[in-house]
Amino acid sequence: MGRVDGKVAFITGAARNQGRSHALRLAAEGADIIAVDLCAPVPSIGMYPPATEADLAETVRLVEELDRRVLATKADVRDSAALRAAVDAGVAEFGRLDIVCANAGVFEIQPALELTDDSWREMIDINLTGVWNTCRAALPHLIDGGRGGSIVITSSTAGLKGTPNTVHYTAAKHGVVGIMRTLANEFAAHSIRVNSVHPTGVDTVMIQNEKTWGLFDPDNPHPTREAAAVVFESTNALPVPWVEPIDISNAILFLASDEARYITGVTLPVDAGYTVT
C-alpha cells in the first residue's frame, strides 16, 4: 500500500471502464484524483452507449470510499480550454500534480472505404488530439512542481500492429506513440517520464457488444460473448480471450510509481501475448 501516497493523478475518461479502474487503483495506493469525462454521446460511435454523468458520480463515490479526495469535471478532451480549466482547478484544490493518465478514447469498427469524413475526424480528434491536449494541459504543472512526474498514455495493440476494419482507430493509436516518444525526450530534463500501455482486448463495453462479437464471429447472425470469446482467445498467446481493466491499472500504477523511476519512452504491452511474433 502507499506506492503513490500523497500524489495527485489526472485521469481522462474516468467515468467508467478502464478510467474508473485506474482512478480506484491509484486512489487505493494513496493518490488523490482529478477526474475528467465527456459523459455524452459521440455521433460516429454507435456500437456501445456513452458514459454518463451518473457514471462519473459513481467514480467519485468509489474514490471517496477509499478515503481519497477527488475532483470530477465533465469536459471534452477535444476542448483544450476546458481540459486546462479542469486540471488547473484540480491543482488549485490539491496543491500539486504528479501523474497523468491520458486514457480517454473511443472505438468503432468500420471498413476503411466506408469511413465518412466525420468518422475519421472524430476518432483522430478524440484519440490522438485529445491525448495531446491532455499532456499539454498537464505538463506546465508537472514542470512547475519541480518533482518530475509520470505521464502514461493508453494506446492499444492497434498502436503496435495493423488491425483491419479500424484504420482511424489504429492510426490514432500509432500516433500517440509518437507523442509519447517525443515528450519522453523533450521533458526528460525535468524528470518527467512518459510511457504508453498497449492492451489487447479489455473486458469493457468497447468490445463486449454485438458489433465487435460479430467481427470475430462473422458467420453468426446472432453473435454472442461466449462464441466470440473462442476467437478472441485464439488471437492471444496466453489462453485468455481478453484481459481485465485491473490488469491495465496495475501496469499504470507501476509506471506511475517510483519503482519505474528510470523507465521512460517505453511501449508496454499488456496483451496476453497478442503482439508476440
Protein Blocks (a to p, Z undefined) as FASTA:
>chain_A
ZZlgoiacddehklgmjllmmmmmmmmnopacddddfkiacfklmkbccddfklmmmmmm
mmmmnopacddddddfklmmlmmmmmmmmmmmnopafbdcdfbccdddddfklpcfklmm
mmmmmmmmmmmmmmmmmmmmmmmnonopaddddddfklmbccehilmmmmmmmmmmmmmm
mmmmmmmmnopacddddddddddfklmcfklmmmmmmmbmbdcfklmmmmmmmmpmbfcf
bdcfklmmmmmmmmmmmklmmgghiacddeehmmpZZ
